[in-house]
Amino acid sequence: MPALPLVDSARDAAALDQLSGTLGDSYRQLERRLDVLQQELATQRPLAVLGQMSAGLAHQVRTPLATALVYACHLRDGALDADSQARFAERLVERLRQLERLVADMLAYAHGADAGTQAFSLADLVLALDAAVQPQCPAGVQLRLPRPDTALRLTGSIENLSGALANLCLNAFEAGARQVSVERLPAPLGQLRLAISDDGPGIAPALRGRVFEPFVSGRPGGTGLGLAVARGVIERHHGALRLAESVAGCRFELMLPGRTERRPAPRAALEA
């Protein structure tokens, strides 16, 4: 049986210490390099996002602007009869309104909308939503709203919240839905949970994970900002908005904090 080699404990310990020190130095260098890379990434990310948003905005503006210019050129043609002039003028106004909405959505997305401190009821919100959607509803479509409730109280901006809900409803109508339902769902006490569902074509599976990204739209002519703005408004009200599973069409669910006020007991019950 061959003799085992002698172990030089001191030499091995020194080598281990040297290796440990080398590894420690390398680790600290990697940490410093990682810090530098994270700082560079933090600097570059806003520029990258700005570039993507600028490119998306330019793409969205180009088509309605070019169409508006075509209609304006036709209107400048003195050979058009009165009916043609009226038709081109109406189409020009439609394209300009599309541009106006795009700019408004872009500003709302970029700067955010103040949540506000206004106190209002679910009944107030339903009335404001109806007033915002009905004038813009296409002919022959139906908007179903939940029963008004004055006991559930919310705090924030009724204008911004109703605008966010209106965005969800109008997006559905513009996608081809003939009916949109806003339904109140069971929720913990003092919470508001709503479902906005429609009978439209739904959202393509490839886009379902990106529906809240700016400038992502599944329909021609869509700005791709409505859903991003709606989620931003709801989150600033300390709520949440998500795309839910649905058998047909499209379904969004949202949750908002609130409080339930006790209704005064009837006089007969107090006197009993």
Steps between C-alpha positions, in 0.01 A plus 500: 500500500659829389566762766260796514654841420561724797259795533660840555223665701670839518564511125145394417356755740709777342390396151138493613533848651655630179223345290234639734653848476513480122137391482401778737677761285332365188160505668542862609607597147190331361282684752651835398455417132140395564432830678640690201289298256184555708563874505552502123182297453304737722624789286429332166158350582308832502663595170402165349142534624485858368627382161241222482220733600610767251512244221159366599349848518644593161355182350156566652494864390613437143191322365223734623714803421564383144130423455404843635737663252341309212151614603623859542648492149168377361317781678739749342389375158238748381346242265332303781124521532335586831431135600862399438627798695278408797613136483871586490457761774339242729780251435759768566336580835500128589875472436569818698295364792702179480820703526357700790415181689844360433669810639270500806572132569872556455501791746295301750740207470814711521399732783240294678168624625449631851305253713326785677325506837139529390246283685226340290279193487484209260174650373686821412769301318242303299326822392833658400597188302167499317538869415854441367419195285151554359583800274781298338317167466455374145142455383334175596729402789403444863673606822382320815590662832476376860226606739585837657606474864525806721627307804839411347722808513822558306771764525696643209418661168161402361596657167818294463343176623197531273739586215703185567186284500375679189828411327436130567143522367583706191796277414259206492253681274778612266621139479155389378307413817124553488449472874715603795404411856637663814418260782556533874660188648502372860783664696616548860317762702588850387658385172371555147556221250379543142513289185486662156417234241396513137389278213772620261773303324721483810876544520745288302697257723829656387390840633338398829820546698566844349160671500605758761819598318487840325447493122402132500165462323327208335285707265582729209491864599525428871731727699608225739481748790145460632570196716833635624331824606209315664731280707708802601191687624371201697840430656530864609170443679670209682309248292589228251392418144557168326401313188289202607428173324178491299320242289424756230576865441714685750476545876684740733469498878591780736507554876479837674509584870199669652281503804141400566286748690224367721156611393291654778242264645136570409314720751251220574783270604649768728164559673428129550 
